[in-house]
Amino acid sequence: MHDGPCGNSPTSLHPLKRPCTPPIHYHLKQDERFDVEKGTLGYILNEMNGTIETHGYLFIPKGSCHTFWNAGNDDLIVNITLYNDQGMIPGRSADSYFENINGVRRDSPSLIATLQVQIGHDIYRCDIPQLFYSMFSKIFQLIALALGYQIQYAEYTTPVI
C-alpha cells in the first residue's frame, strides 16, 4: 500500500530501511521476473537504480544482486514469477517467502531466523560474503533446524488450494 509501512508516503523511510523491502540479494538457482500490474516498482539491480511503471516488467537473471519497493504515489501490485533451469517454477514460492520472512521479522527478529528462511528460499544476501554460503550454508541450515528455526512456518503460510 502506498500509505503503509512499505509505501512511498512523504513520511516513509528510505526504501532500503522499510520493513517490507527485501535486503539486496541474489538467487543461485532461479531467475525472476517482475510484472507491474499497477503502480511504480523501484528497484536496484547490480548497483543500478530504476523504476518500472504499470504494464512494464523487469527480468532478473540468477546471480544478480537486486531488491525492490513501492516507488510511486499509488498502491503497487506486482506479480513475481520464478524460473529455474526447467522453466517457470509452479506453486507459491515467492508468496511463501514474503509471508514467512515478514512473519519471522515481526515475531522473532533474529538474524538466524531470517537467514534460515532466506537460504531455504534460494535468497542469498549480497552483504554477506559468498564464501559463507558456499562453505557454511548447509551446516548453518542444519544447526538452525536443530535450534528450532524453520525454513517455512505453517502459521505464516497461506495454504495452496
Secondary structure, DSSP 4 states (H G I P E B T S, - for coil): -TTSTTS--TTPPPGGGSTTSPPSEE-SS-EEEEEEEES-EEEEETTEEEEE-TT-EEEE-TT--EEEEE-SSS--EEEEEEEETTEEPPSSHHHHHHHHHHHHHHH---HHHHHHHHHHTT-EETTS-HHHHHHHHHHHHHHHHHTT--SS-TTTPPPP-
